[in-house]
Amino acid sequence: MSEGAWTAIDEYVAEQLIGDDAALDAALAASAEAGLPAIAVSPPQGKLLHLLARSIRARSVLEIGTLGGYSTIWLARAVGEQGRVLSLEADARYAGVARANIARAGFAETVEVRVGPALDTLALIAAEGPAPFDLVFIDADKVNTPEYFRWALPRTRPGGLIVADNVIRGGTIGDPQSGDPGGLAARRLHEMLHGEPRVSATTIQTVGLKGYDGFTLMLVE
Ligand SMILES: C[S@@+](CC[C@H](N)C(=O)[O-])C[C@H]1O[C@@H](n2cnc3c(N)ncnc32)[C@H](O)[C@@H]1O
């Protein structure tokens, strides 16, 4: 099966299970209009994040990598009126587009977007002594995914989830000689998870309109 077929099937799934969604469609359109790269999660993936957050009754979500706020809106829809989503973005212009998209979707009070390199922002957040997060979605610069996981693990409640996106990377995770820094980082993440008693994890390979990739799902024990 070709990449074209994966895309067509993602579109079919989205049509049947998601349908027209004015806020999400507007967020994608405004992001494209502003010249943001088309690297948001796909609609079925966004809905998966939403369902994961709802299934653990997440109220406090940390997202690392906002882009135009597409996945952020999916997550904000899951946390309820009292819930909060904190989303970190390095690029101030992207963050501006995201804030507008999030406000248009009705979540200006639910979501805070903080600008800056996430490792710096996370150090500031740690100093604030945050309450444990229910769900952490790692989707920023892939080389730092292991570091984001290291930060998130002690700050996610037992029964909470950490999700890392883009860990398969067209298969480069399987080749230590690939030269892909993101693939090597995904391998480091798996080496950290190997024998790590504080989480139970698995990685799922995916195909779809984002090509061949996958995500790691980590349940905090
Ligand atoms: C894959 S995109 C996020 C997509 C978004 N989660 C979605 O699905 O709608 C990755 C984002 O991480 C941001 N980013 C890259 N390096 C970063 C860093 N060091 N700190 C924070 N954000 C970073 C990029 O600017 C980009 O907007």
The ligand as a MOL file (V3000), in Angstrom:
LIG
                    3D

  0  0  0     0  0            999 V3000
M  V30 BEGIN CTAB
M  V30 COUNTS 27 29 0 0 0
M  V30 BEGIN ATOM
M  V30 1 C 5.6580 18.9250 15.4780 0
M  V30 2 S 5.4630 20.5860 15.9180 0 CHG=1
M  V30 3 C 4.1900 20.5360 17.1390 0
M  V30 4 C 2.8810 20.1530 16.5670 0
M  V30 5 C 1.7210 20.3120 17.5180 0
M  V30 6 N 1.9390 19.5570 18.7420 0
M  V30 7 C 0.4680 19.8010 16.8510 0
M  V30 8 O 0.3490 18.5750 16.6760 0
M  V30 9 O -0.4010 20.6150 16.4880 0 CHG=-1
M  V30 10 C 6.8670 20.9340 16.8650 0
M  V30 11 C 6.8950 22.3170 17.4570 0
M  V30 12 O 7.9380 22.3710 18.4260 0
M  V30 13 C 8.5430 23.6160 18.3490 0
M  V30 14 N 9.8910 23.5080 18.9260 0
M  V30 15 C 11.0360 23.1110 18.3100 0
M  V30 16 N 12.0460 23.1520 19.1720 0
M  V30 17 C 11.5590 23.5780 20.3530 0
M  V30 18 C 12.1060 23.8120 21.6160 0
M  V30 19 N 13.4090 23.6210 21.8710 0
M  V30 20 N 11.3010 24.2480 22.5960 0
M  V30 21 C 9.9690 24.4390 22.3660 0
M  V30 22 N 9.3920 24.2190 21.1770 0
M  V30 23 C 10.1670 23.8010 20.1930 0
M  V30 24 C 8.5470 23.9600 16.8810 0
M  V30 25 O 8.6890 25.3560 16.6920 0
M  V30 26 C 7.2070 23.4090 16.4480 0
M  V30 27 O 6.2280 24.4130 16.5090 0
M  V30 END ATOM
M  V30 BEGIN BOND
M  V30 1 1 1 2
M  V30 2 1 2 3
M  V30 3 1 2 10
M  V30 4 1 3 4
M  V30 5 1 4 5
M  V30 6 1 5 6
M  V30 7 1 5 7
M  V30 8 2 7 8
M  V30 9 1 7 9
M  V30 10 1 10 11
M  V30 11 1 11 12
M  V30 12 1 11 26
M  V30 13 1 12 13
M  V30 14 1 13 14
M  V30 15 1 13 24
M  V30 16 1 14 15
M  V30 17 1 14 23
M  V30 18 2 15 16
M  V30 19 1 16 17
M  V30 20 1 17 18
M  V30 21 2 17 23
M  V30 22 1 18 19
M  V30 23 2 18 20
M  V30 24 1 20 21
M  V30 25 2 21 22
M  V30 26 1 22 23
M  V30 27 1 24 25
M  V30 28 1 24 26
M  V30 29 1 26 27
M  V30 END BOND
M  V30 END CTAB
M  END
